Amino acid sequence: MFSVDDVLNSGTTLIYEIHHFLKTPLKQLKTAVLVNRNHKKYPVKADYKGISLSTSLQEHVNVLFEPKKNRVFLD
């Protein structure tokens, strides 16, 4: 089973997803994120990462999905 998030910032989205899957008997759960910001406040990790960005908490990451032109911006 896979859990996917666009930007791993605090880990809140992944912890909610994992909590849901803990109610189901699974042999394995893998997590994947497009952008890992390394500001986790929950004990979650991404098994698969697109890119890792060292950012401040004040910066904002935008992920845009467009046909044949997906982009990530740091504001």
C-alpha positions as CSV (number, residue, x, y, z in Angstrom):
1,M,0.0,0.0,0.0
2,F,1.3,3.5,-0.9
3,S,0.6,6.8,0.8
4,V,1.5,9.8,-1.4
5,D,1.8,13.5,-0.6
6,D,2.9,16.4,-2.7
7,V,5.0,18.4,-0.1
8,L,6.1,16.9,3.1
9,N,6.3,19.9,5.4
10,S,5.2,19.1,9.0
11,G,4.0,15.5,8.3
12,T,0.4,16.3,9.2
13,T,-1.1,15.0,6.0
14,L,1.0,11.8,6.1
15,I,0.2,11.1,9.7
16,Y,-3.6,11.4,9.0
17,E,-3.2,9.0,6.0
18,I,-1.1,6.5,8.1
19,H,-3.7,6.7,10.9
20,H,-6.4,5.7,8.5
21,F,-4.4,2.7,7.2
22,L,-3.5,1.5,10.7
23,K,-7.1,0.4,11.0
24,T,-6.6,-2.0,8.1
25,P,-4.3,-5.1,8.3
26,L,-1.4,-4.4,6.1
27,K,1.9,-6.2,5.6
28,Q,3.7,-3.0,4.4
29,L,3.0,0.7,3.9
30,K,5.3,2.9,1.9
31,T,5.2,6.7,1.7
32,A,6.1,8.9,-1.2
33,V,6.4,12.7,-1.5
34,L,7.3,14.9,-4.4
35,V,9.1,17.5,-2.2
36,N,10.6,16.9,1.2
37,R,11.1,20.1,3.3
38,N,12.5,18.4,6.4
39,H,10.3,20.3,9.0
40,K,8.5,17.3,10.5
41,K,6.7,17.6,13.8
42,Y,5.4,14.0,13.6
43,P,7.5,10.9,13.4
44,V,6.9,10.1,9.7
45,K,9.4,9.7,6.9
46,A,9.1,9.4,3.2
47,D,10.4,6.2,1.7
48,Y,10.5,7.8,-1.7
49,K,11.3,11.5,-2.4
50,G,11.3,13.5,-5.6
51,I,13.5,16.3,-4.2
52,S,14.7,17.5,-0.8
53,L,14.7,21.2,-0.1
54,S,16.3,22.9,2.9
55,T,13.8,25.7,3.5
56,S,12.8,28.0,6.3
57,L,9.4,27.7,7.9
58,Q,8.5,31.1,6.4
59,E,9.1,30.0,2.8
60,H,6.3,28.4,0.8
61,V,6.6,25.6,-1.8
62,N,4.1,25.5,-4.8
63,V,3.7,22.4,-6.9
64,L,2.0,23.0,-10.2
65,F,0.8,20.1,-12.4
66,E,0.3,21.0,-16.0
67,P,0.3,18.9,-19.2
68,K,3.9,18.1,-20.0
69,K,5.2,20.8,-17.7
70,N,5.1,20.0,-14.0
71,R,7.0,22.6,-11.8
72,V,8.0,23.3,-8.2
73,F,8.5,26.9,-7.0
74,L,9.9,28.2,-3.7
75,D,8.4,31.5,-2.6
